[in-house]
Each structure stands twice: as structure tokens, then as C-alpha cells.
Amino acid sequence: MLIKVPKHSNVAVFQKTDFPSDLTPLIESKFVGLLKSLKLFWGTKDFHEYLSSVAMKPSDNLKSEGFPFEVIRELYRLHVAHDAIFPVFKKTDKWDILP
């Protein structure tokens, strides 16, 4: 089954169960451990919780500086793609219901 993600998200079309590696070139090249964990949680109800935990809390190897902006952008694109591909796991956010 193929899912089309909204145009504004800059996400390609891919199979429902595939991890969208095309969205994570920087993560793939510089944060291999993060990539393994993202793939582990991809397609599960725990994906967004894991994504929030890594995006908001810098790891020890980043020396409290956090991720570069480009990595945060890739994480956001994964967030959007996961919501589009697995809507059953989408969490309602108070910002989503604003007019």
C-alpha cells in the first residue's frame, strides 16, 4: 500500500512499512546509533515518544549542544511522515486544533 504525504512536508511516496531513509541522509552519515533506534521504533505507537525524547534532550556525546538544525529538520520530517503513514498512532496536539 502506498501513502502520499502532503506536499508541504517535502516527503516522498513510499511503502507503508518502509523506513524512509531518503529523509535522513545526515542522520545516516553522522548519527548511526540514532538511526538504529529510529528504525526500531518506526511504525510503532512509541515512535513519537522516542522522537520527542531525543529531540528535546541532548545526549552525552553532543556535549549539551543538541543536534544541528539540519538533523532536527530530518527528525521533524520523520514525524510528519510517521503521522501520514501511521495515522492510528498520531497524537492529538493542542496546536493541531487551532483555527
C-alpha positions in Angstrom: 0.0 0.0 0.0 1.4 3.4 -1.0 0.7 6.6 1.0 1.1 10.1 -0.4 2.3 12.6 2.2 1.0 16.2 1.9 3.1 18.4 -0.5 4.2 20.9 2.2 6.0 18.2 4.1 8.7 17.5 1.4 8.2 13.8 1.9 8.2 11.3 -1.0 5.8 8.4 -1.5 6.9 5.1 -0.1 5.5 1.8 1.1 3.7 1.8 4.4 6.2 -0.4 6.3 9.4 1.0 4.9 11.6 3.4 6.9 12.0 6.5 4.7 15.8 6.5 4.6 15.7 9.2 1.9 14.6 11.7 4.6 17.6 11.0 6.9 20.8 11.4 4.9 22.6 13.4 7.7 21.4 11.1 10.5 22.5 8.1 8.4 26.0 9.6 7.9 26.7 11.1 11.4 24.3 9.5 13.9 24.2 5.8 13.2 23.1 4.9 16.7 20.2 7.3 16.5 19.3 5.9 13.1 19.2 2.3 14.5 16.8 3.4 17.3 14.6 5.4 14.9 14.3 2.3 12.7 13.5 0.2 15.7 10.6 2.4 16.8 9.4 3.2 13.2 5.8 2.1 12.7 5.1 1.7 16.4 3.0 3.7 18.9 6.2 4.6 20.8 7.8 6.4 17.8 6.7 9.9 18.7 7.6 9.5 22.4 11.1 8.3 21.4 11.4 11.1 18.8 10.5 13.7 21.4 12.9 12.3 23.9 15.9 12.6 21.6 14.9 15.9 20.0 14.4 17.7 23.4 17.2 16.1 25.4 20.8 16.4 24.2 22.9 13.2 24.6 26.2 13.0 26.3 28.1 12.7 23.0 26.7 16.1 21.9 28.0 17.9 24.9 24.7 19.6 25.7 24.7 21.5 22.5 21.9 19.5 21.0 21.6 18.4 17.4 22.4 20.6 14.4 19.4 22.3 12.8 19.6 20.0 9.8 19.2 16.9 12.0 16.2 18.5 13.8 14.7 19.1 10.3 15.2 15.5 9.4 13.6 14.4 12.7 10.6 16.7 12.0 10.2 15.2 8.5 10.1 11.8 10.1 7.5 13.0 12.5 5.3 14.2 9.6 5.8 11.1 7.6 5.0 8.8 10.5 1.8 10.7 11.1 0.8 10.4 7.5 1.7 6.7 7.1 0.5 5.5 10.5 -2.4 7.8 11.4 -3.6 5.4 14.1 -0.5 6.4 16.2 -0.9 10.2 15.7 -1.3 12.0 18.9 -3.6 15.0 19.0 -1.7 18.1 19.9 -3.4 21.3 21.1 -1.7 23.1 18.3 -3.4 20.9 15.7 -6.9 22.1 16.7 -6.3 25.8 16.4 -8.3 27.5 13.6 
